[in-house]
């Protein structure tokens, strides 16, 4: 297992001062089009180094993995480098890293595989805070084998999903708990370590949807206590693909459907067909880019894992400051409701305005070069629990390239919309 690291003292505060957002923005060619992007939760913009890694991989000799020819070695190197980079990013072993088309596809496949161990006497826990990608796969898989699904609620007034809300639906029959590390709709970050202890006490496995979380926090999967941890590189500056980490000892006990000649080795037994080497190279480049977001924060001589922890801590602190600026501006607008209320949350704000369709506001902002989507964003259970139905609200999310000018443009346009 990757050795634990700690973020250097004062790295967060120092990292904010050392965070050169102009230098970061210069590496994103898409920003030259002039838009202010608050759509990061749906997919971030792409740094030049990530696009170059994808390009360079595709134009070099490439074949199925092996060690004989240059083309084979290029493919093998891309896979090994990606698993190693993701291991550093997550704080885990490379042989637990599963690469796939998307988080949703990975979770669908994993749910079907794990459900082979379940029957009518078993129970599965999902939550109403989660993106449907961490709800429906488990519901479908459980119902296919007659297992019972139990929903853990969250408090719509505070946006909090407390551990005791999970505890209420646990029993000795619980086989798996699926929970988000951060809500993609309202940003709530539950106490995953505490939920893990509760799940493990009854002998259940914990599957964590960290797609939204991974773009905003320093990650330590073992500390969280997750048995399975899912994320999507395109949410943290990488290409469109999905990654799931599973504890290797658990993966060894699972038998996914696969082709007969395909290897039975872990994690490859969970990866169907030829891997997308170019996307794996792009993922490695994205992680390297994140590691150097605040190069002064980690201190001299830090390895990639140490640099990642320091950079992500600095990013999280900086995004919190920017988020507070947006919140202050939003509260001055008429008829506003801020649905993002949890004490610990990502820089993601869901808002509605009395008498105004979120889609109308989205269109108004879009005409002014401000990308801020509206909807429920596949957080079906959460949006309905908040009483917002399928319409949801206007979602404003931050990414490493957002700056104060973006926020000035956003708040100015919203004031214009409301005639202020």
C-alpha positions in Angstrom: 0.0 0.0 0.0 1.1 3.5 -0.7 2.8 5.0 2.3 0.8 7.7 4.1 1.7 11.4 3.7 0.7 14.4 5.6 0.2 17.9 4.2 3.0 20.1 5.4 2.2 22.5 8.2 0.5 25.7 6.9 0.5 24.2 3.4 -3.1 25.2 2.9 -2.6 28.8 3.8 0.7 29.0 2.0 -0.7 27.3 -1.0 -3.5 29.9 -1.4 -0.8 32.6 -1.5 1.3 30.5 -3.9 -1.6 29.6 -6.1 -1.0 31.4 -9.4 -4.4 31.2 -11.0 -3.2 33.1 -14.1 -0.5 30.5 -14.7 -3.1 27.7 -14.2 -5.5 29.4 -16.6 -2.8 29.7 -19.3 -2.7 26.0 -19.6 -6.4 25.7 -20.7 -6.8 26.4 -24.4 -10.6 26.4 -24.2 -10.6 29.5 -21.9 -9.3 31.5 -24.9 -12.9 31.4 -26.2 -13.8 33.8 -23.4 -16.4 32.0 -21.4 -16.6 32.0 -17.6 -17.1 28.3 -16.7 -19.2 27.4 -13.6 -20.0 24.0 -15.2 -17.1 22.1 -13.7 -19.3 19.6 -11.7 -20.5 18.3 -15.1 -17.0 18.0 -16.5 -14.0 20.2 -16.3 -12.0 22.0 -19.0 -8.9 20.2 -20.2 -5.3 21.4 -19.8 -3.0 21.4 -22.8 -0.7 18.7 -21.3 -3.7 16.3 -21.0 -4.7 16.8 -24.6 -1.0 16.5 -25.7 -0.7 13.2 -23.8 -3.7 11.8 -25.6 -2.4 13.0 -28.9 1.2 11.7 -28.4 0.0 8.3 -27.3 -2.1 7.9 -30.4 0.6 8.9 -32.9 3.3 6.7 -31.4 3.5 3.0 -32.3 0.7 1.3 -30.4 -0.5 -2.3 -30.1 -1.9 -4.7 -27.6 0.1 -4.7 -24.4 3.3 -6.7 -24.3 7.1 -6.4 -23.9 8.4 -7.5 -27.3 7.8 -4.6 -29.7 8.0 -0.9 -29.2 4.2 -0.7 -29.9 3.5 -3.3 -27.2 5.7 -1.6 -24.7 4.1 1.8 -25.3 0.7 0.3 -24.5 2.1 -1.5 -21.4 3.8 1.7 -20.2 0.6 3.7 -20.5 -1.3 1.2 -18.4 1.3 0.9 -15.7 1.9 4.6 -15.5 -1.9 5.3 -15.2 -2.4 2.7 -12.4 0.6 4.1 -10.6 -0.6 7.7 -10.9 -4.1 6.8 -9.8 -2.6 5.0 -6.8 -0.8 8.1 -5.8 -4.0 10.2 -6.3 -6.1 7.9 -4.2 -3.5 6.7 -1.7 -4.1 3.0 -2.6 -2.4 0.0 -4.3 -2.1 0.1 -8.1 -3.5 -3.5 -8.4 -6.9 -2.3 -7.0 -7.4 0.3 -9.8 -10.1 -0.6 -12.4 -10.3 1.4 -15.5 -13.5 1.7 -17.5 -15.8 3.7 -19.8 -17.5 5.7 -17.0 -18.3 5.6 -13.3 -21.8 4.6 -14.1 -20.7 1.7 -16.3 -18.2 0.6 -13.8 -20.8 0.7 -11.0 -23.4 -1.2 -13.1 -20.9 -3.9 -13.8 -19.6 -4.1 -10.2 -23.2 -4.2 -8.8 -24.1 -7.1 -11.0 -21.0 -8.9 -10.0 -21.4 -8.4 -6.2 -25.1 -9.2 -6.4 -24.1 -12.8 -7.4 -23.3 -13.2 -3.6 -26.8 -11.9 -2.5 -30.2 -13.5 -2.1 -33.6 -12.7 -0.7 -32.3 -12.6 2.9 -29.9 -9.8 2.1 -30.2 -6.0 2.3 -28.5 -3.1 0.5 -28.5 0.5 1.6 -28.5 3.5 -0.7 -29.1 7.2 0.0 -31.4 9.9 -1.2 -28.4 12.3 -1.4 -26.6 10.4 -4.2 -26.4 10.8 -7.9 -28.4 8.1 -9.5 -25.2 6.4 -10.7 -24.7 5.2 -7.1 -28.4 4.4 -6.5 -30.0 2.7 -9.5 -27.2 0.1 -10.2 -27.6 -1.2 -6.7 -31.4 -1.1 -6.8 -31.4 -3.0 -10.1 -28.9 -5.6 -9.0 -30.6 -6.2 -5.6 -34.0 -6.6 -7.1 -32.7 -9.0 -9.7 -31.8 -11.4 -6.9 -34.6 -10.6 -4.5 -32.6 -8.6 -2.0 -34.1 -5.7 -0.1 -33.1 -2.1 -0.8 -33.3 0.4 2.1 -33.0 4.2 1.6 -31.1 6.4 4.0 -32.5 9.9 4.0 -30.8 13.3 4.4 -32.2 16.5 6.0 -33.5 18.8 3.3 -33.4 21.8 5.7 -29.6 21.5 6.4 -28.5 19.3 3.4 -26.8 17.1 5.9 -26.5 13.3 5.6 -25.5 12.3 9.2 -24.1 8.9 10.0 -27.0 8.1 12.2 -29.3 8.4 9.2 -27.3 5.5 7.7 -27.3 3.6 11.0 -31.1 3.7 11.2 -31.4 1.5 8.1 -28.5 -0.9 8.8 -29.0 -4.4 10.1 -27.1 -7.7 10.3 -28.5 -8.5 6.9 -26.9 -5.4 5.2 -24.3 -6.5 2.6 -23.4 -3.2 1.1 -23.8 0.5 1.7 -23.5 2.9 -1.2 -23.0 6.6 -0.3 -21.6 9.7 -1.9 -18.5 11.4 -0.6 -19.9 14.7 -2.0 -23.3 15.5 -3.5 -23.0 16.6 -7.1 -26.2 18.6 -6.6 -25.7 20.6 -3.3 -22.1 19.8 -2.4 -22.7 18.1 1.0 -19.7 16.1 2.1 -20.9 13.4 4.6 -18.6 11.9 7.2 -17.5 8.9 5.2 -15.1 7.6 7.8 -17.9 7.4 10.4 -20.3 5.8 7.9 -17.6 3.2 7.1 -17.2 2.2 10.7 -21.0 1.7 11.0 -21.1 -0.3 7.8 -18.2 -2.5 8.7 -19.7 -3.1 12.2 -22.5 -5.0 10.6 -20.2 -6.7 8.1 -21.2 -4.7 5.1 -19.0 -3.4 2.3 -18.9 0.3 1.5 -19.0 1.7 -2.0 -18.3 5.4 -2.2 -19.2 7.6 -5.2 -16.5 10.2 -5.1 -16.9 11.6 -8.6 -17.7 15.0 -7.3 -15.5 14.8 -4.2 -12.3 13.9 -6.1 -12.2 17.2 -7.9 -12.1 19.2 -4.7 -10.3 17.4 -1.9 -7.1 15.7 -0.9 -7.9 12.0 -1.1 -7.0 9.2 1.3 -9.2 6.2 0.5 -7.9 4.0 3.4 -8.6 6.8 5.8 -12.1 7.1 4.5 -12.6 3.4 5.0 -14.0 2.8 1.5 -13.9 -0.7 0.2 -14.8 0.6 -3.3 -14.1 4.1 -4.4 -15.4 5.4 -7.8 -14.4 8.6 -9.6 -14.3 10.1 -13.1 -11.1 11.7 -14.5 -13.0 14.1 -16.7 -14.3 15.8 -13.5 -10.7 16.5 -12.4 -9.2 17.8 -15.7 -8.7 14.4 -17.4 -10.3 12.7 -20.4 -13.8 11.1 -20.4 -13.5 7.7 -18.6 -14.2 6.1 -15.3 -12.1 4.6 -12.5 -13.1 2.4 -9.6 -10.7 1.3 -6.8 -11.5 -1.9 -5.0 -9.6 -3.5 -2.2 -7.6 -6.2 -4.0 -8.5 -8.8 -1.4 -12.2 -8.2 -2.1 -11.7 -8.1 -5.9 -10.1 -11.5 -5.6 -13.4 -12.9 -4.2 -15.5 -11.6 -7.1 -16.2 -13.2 -10.4 -17.3 -10.7 -13.0 -18.6 -11.9 -16.4 -15.8 -11.9 -18.9 -14.5 -13.6 -22.0 -13.1 -17.1 -21.5 -9.5 -16.3 -22.8 -9.4 -13.0 -20.8 -7.0 -13.0 -17.9 -8.4 -13.8 -14.4 -5.8 -11.5 -12.8 -7.0 -8.6 -10.6 -7.8 -5.9 -11.6 -7.7 -6.9 -15.3 -10.5 -9.4 -14.8 -12.9 -6.4 -14.4 -11.7 -4.6 -17.5 -13.5 -5.8 -20.7 -11.6 -5.7 -24.0 -8.6 -3.6 -25.0 -8.0 -0.6 -22.6 -8.0 3.0 -24.0 -4.3 3.6 -23.7 -4.6 7.2 -24.9 -7.2 8.0 -22.2 -5.0 6.4 -19.6 -2.1 8.6 -20.7 -4.4 11.6 -20.4 -5.4 10.6 -16.9 -1.8 10.3 -15.8 -1.1 13.8 -17.3 -4.1 15.2 -15.4 -2.9 13.9 -12.1 0.6 15.2 -12.7 -1.0 18.6 -13.5 -3.0 18.6 -10.3 0.1 17.7 -8.3 1.7 20.9 -9.4 -1.2 23.3 -9.0 0.5 24.9 -6.1 4.1 23.8 -6.4 5.4 25.8 -3.4 2.8 24.3 -1.0 4.4 20.8 -0.6 8.0 21.9 0.0 11.1 20.9 -1.8 11.7 17.2 -2.6 8.1 16.1 -2.2 7.0 13.1 -4.2 3.9 13.1 -6.4 1.7 11.8 -3.5 2.9 14.5 -1.2 2.5 17.2 -3.9 -1.0 16.0 -4.6 -2.1 16.3 -1.0 -0.6 19.7 -0.6 -2.0 21.0 -3.9 -5.4 19.7 -3.4 -5.5 21.1 0.2 -4.5 24.5 -1.2 -7.1 24.2 -3.9 -9.8 23.3 -1.5 -9.0 26.3 0.7 -8.9 28.7 -2.2 -12.2 27.4 -3.6 -13.8 27.9 -0.3 -12.9 31.6 -0.4 -14.3 32.0 -3.9 -17.4 30.1 -2.9 -18.0 32.5 -0.1 -17.8 35.4 -2.5 -20.5 33.9 -4.7 -22.7 33.1 -1.7 -22.5 36.6 -0.4 -23.5 38.0 -3.8 -26.3 35.5 -4.3 -27.9 36.4 -0.9 -28.3 40.0 -2.1 -30.6 38.9 -5.0 -34.4 38.9 -4.7 -36.2 35.6 -4.0 -33.1 33.5 -3.7 -32.9 30.1 -2.0 -29.5 28.6 -1.5 -29.9 24.8 -1.2 -26.2 24.1 -0.5 -26.2 24.4 3.3 -24.1 21.7 4.8 -21.3 22.6 7.1 -18.8 20.6 5.0 -19.4 21.0 1.3 -17.7 21.4 -2.0 -17.6 24.8 -3.9 -20.9 23.9 -5.6 -24.0 26.0 -5.1 -27.5 25.0 -6.1 -29.9 28.0 -6.1 -33.4 28.8 -7.2 -35.2 32.2 -7.4 -38.9 32.6 -6.7 -40.9 33.0 -9.8 -38.0 32.3 -12.2 -37.3 29.2 -14.2 -33.7 28.1 -13.7 -33.5 27.4 -17.4 -34.3 31.0 -18.2 -31.5 32.2 -16.0 -29.2 29.7 -17.5 -30.0 31.0 -21.0 -29.5 34.6 -19.9 -26.1 33.9 -18.5 -25.1 31.8 -21.5 -25.8 34.8 -23.8 -23.3 36.7 -21.8 -20.6 34.0 -22.0 -21.2 32.5 -18.6 -21.6 28.7 -18.5 -23.9 27.8 -15.6 -26.2 24.8 -16.2 -29.6 24.2 -14.6 -31.4 21.0 -13.8 -31.3 18.1 -11.4 -28.1 16.5 -12.8 -29.0 12.9 -12.3 -29.4 13.5 -8.6 -33.0 12.3 -9.0 -33.6 11.3 -5.4 -32.0 14.4 -3.9 -33.8 16.9 -6.2 -37.1 15.4 -5.5 -36.4 15.2 -1.7 -35.7 19.0 -1.8 -39.1 19.5 -3.5 -37.4 20.7 -6.8 -38.6 17.7 -8.9 -36.9 17.2 -12.2 -36.4 21.0 -12.7 -33.8 21.2 -10.0 -32.0 24.6 -9.9 -29.2 26.7 -11.2 -25.9 25.0 -10.3 -22.7 27.1 -9.9 -19.5 25.0 -9.5 -15.9 26.0 -9.2 -12.8 24.4 -10.8 -9.1 25.1 -10.5 -9.2 27.7 -13.3 -11.9 29.9 -11.9 -10.8 33.4 -10.9 -12.2 36.5 -9.3 -13.0 38.0 -12.7 -15.3 35.0 -13.4 -17.2 35.7 -10.2 -17.4 39.4 -11.0 -19.0 38.5 -14.4 -21.4 36.0 -12.8 -22.7 38.3 -10.1 -22.9 41.3 -12.5 -25.0 39.3 -15.0 -27.3 38.0 -12.2 -27.8 41.6 -11.0 -28.6 42.6 -14.5 -31.1 39.8 -14.9 -32.9 40.9 -11.7 -32.8 44.6 -12.8 -30.3 45.8 -10.2 
